[in-house]
Amino acid sequence: MNSIFLRANNNLLKASLVLLSIFVCQINLAFAQSVSSIIKVEYRLGLNLNDAELQHARLSISADTRYRINRNWSIYLDLRGEAADDDVGLGTVNTYSSLSKPLLDGKHTRFEVDRAFVQWRERAHTLTLGKQVTPWGVLDGIQITDRFDPVRRRDFVLTDVRPQRIARWGARWRNTLGKFKLDASFALDGTVSQQAEINTLFFTHSTRFTGGINLSSTPIAMIAEQRNTSLEQSTFGMRASRPLGSGELSLLTFRGPDTDPLLTLVQQPLINQPATVTLTYQRRTLYGATYDLSLGETVLRGEIAYIPDQSINIISEIPLQSARAKRLLAGVGLDWNAPAQWFVNGQLAIDYVNGEDFSLVRPATDTILTLRAQRTFINGRLLFKGELIGTLNEKDGVLRPELAYDYSDRLKLRSGIDYLFGDENSQFGQFRDNSRFWFAATYTF
């Protein structure tokens, strides 16, 4: 009886927080000079290219509100509500700290606070307190130095914005001192990257992501280590930037939990039972640098990062053993406003892990390529975009043509194809059976 009573009270508390959040998000605060709010409703569905069956359906509602209190103070509140079918899922939340877990979390529905922070500005100083993200990096969607924040991985890379950062509770201080820009960020929140749920479309089953275990012969039950709000699971970093020539150079460093999990065997598989595996997120340190340079119609970008203490799974006689290795990531990118109103973006990145002392479950070197070309038509109302993402060493990837049409100022219609190819045990090829045609409608209030 007591447990039933406690669950009822807990659900009542969560429902009250939801109603309070919606109320606060929409009202004009008495002490606010101005309020700006955007509400978006999006429905997205996908049909499998092989059998034309519906395999993706998700409804998303987001409310982003900014309250400007006075010249110096502002409040930001972003809310997200979602409903999804079993195939696509909503993603795991057992990788979230208790402070960041959704207010409501059901099998098919979820309501959560995306961001919630107070910001103070005074000339060259900016202080941000609350649930926020720290985007460090200059490349488009490729994570070289941009690894401070955890990310959503429930849809693999098939998202509109990459990476989809997950906000955490903490503080950030930015300051301009002469030619230098200083940026210090501290996340007192152990939340790590969200994964796709087991048996959903983009649950990663390639052996490079399962510690070398072949899931077709050895099924596993995954348990995530408990995340909390503590110094032990916090992330702290600093970034300094200054102009250099026609561009800007930045140096950065941070330490915190890795965005990629390490798999640890808890229990060997029993008869007709899966093996029990724990996902742990070891702390690591990253040192990095970025540079972007504007040359007329062209922008050149570059990033490099060094991780001296990367935890990785290795191949050994005992399953799911691990080691510490040195990891180097580097990437270059090009943005080009081409003739005939075309925009072209290309990027090449290398991810190298020093595995001379042991056998890796992944290639020692991954070479990632991204290409994108886009152009608008009909007075800017119709957008065509073509994108190719893949790994040169594994010869796999995804081809993504897309059309977007602004039917009105409020309604946007989009459709496209996600065609995945490659070996069934590679990064992209593992999802080749999930190639799809998709459609999305977004209405903005």
Stockholm file with secondary structure:
# STOCKHOLM 1.0

chainA/1-445         MNSIFLRANNNLLKASLVLLSIFVCQINLAFAQSVSSIIKVEYRLGLNLNDAELQHARLSISADTRYRINRNWSIYLDLRGEAADDDVGLGTVNTYSSLSKPLLDGKHTRFEVDRAFVQWRERAHTLTLGKQVTPWGVLDGIQITDRFDPVRRRDFVLTDVRPQRIARWGARWRNTLGKFKLDASFALDGTVSQQAEINTLFFTHSTRFTGGINLSSTPIAMIAEQRNTSLEQSTFGMRASRPLGSGELSLLTFRGPDTDPLLTLVQQPLINQPATVTLTYQRRTLYGATYDLSLGETVLRGEIAYIPDQSINIISEIPLQSARAKRLLAGVGLDWNAPAQWFVNGQLAIDYVNGEDFSLVRPATDTILTLRAQRTFINGRLLFKGELIGTLNEKDGVLRPELAYDYSDRLKLRSGIDYLFGDENSQFGQFRDNSRFWFAATYTF
#=GR chainA/1-445 SS CHHHHHHHHHHHHHHHHHHHHHHHHHSCCTTCSEEEEEEEEEEEEEEETTTCCEEEEEEEEEEEEEEECSSSEEEEEEEEEEEECTTTCCCCCTTSCTTTSCSEECSSEEEEEEEEEEEEEETTEEEEEEEECCCCCCSSSCCSSCCSSCBBCTTTTCSSSSSCBCCEEEEEEEEEETTEEEEEEEECCCCCCBCCCTTSTTCCCSTTTTTTCCTTTSCEEEEECCCCSSGGGCEEEEEEEEEETTEEEEEEEEEEECSSCEEEEEECCCTTCCEEEEEECCEEEEEEEEEEEEETTEEEEEEEEEEEEEEEEEECSSTTEEEEEEEEEEEEEEEEEEGGGEEEEEEEEEEEECCTTSEESSCSEEEEEEEEEEEEETTTTEEEEEEEEEETTTTEEEEEEEEEEECSSSEEEEEEEEEEESCTTSTTGGGGGGCEEEEEEEEEC
#=GC SS_cons         CHHHHHHHHHHHHHHHHHHHHHHHHHSCCTTCSEEEEEEEEEEEEEEETTTCCEEEEEEEEEEEEEEECSSSEEEEEEEEEEEECTTTCCCCCTTSCTTTSCSEECSSEEEEEEEEEEEEEETTEEEEEEEECCCCCCSSSCCSSCCSSCBBCTTTTCSSSSSCBCCEEEEEEEEEETTEEEEEEEECCCCCCBCCCTTSTTCCCSTTTTTTCCTTTSCEEEEECCCCSSGGGCEEEEEEEEEETTEEEEEEEEEEECSSCEEEEEECCCTTCCEEEEEECCEEEEEEEEEEEEETTEEEEEEEEEEEEEEEEEECSSTTEEEEEEEEEEEEEEEEEEGGGEEEEEEEEEEEECCTTSEESSCSEEEEEEEEEEEEETTTTEEEEEEEEEETTTTEEEEEEEEEEECSSSEEEEEEEEEEESCTTSTTGGGGGGCEEEEEEEEEC
//
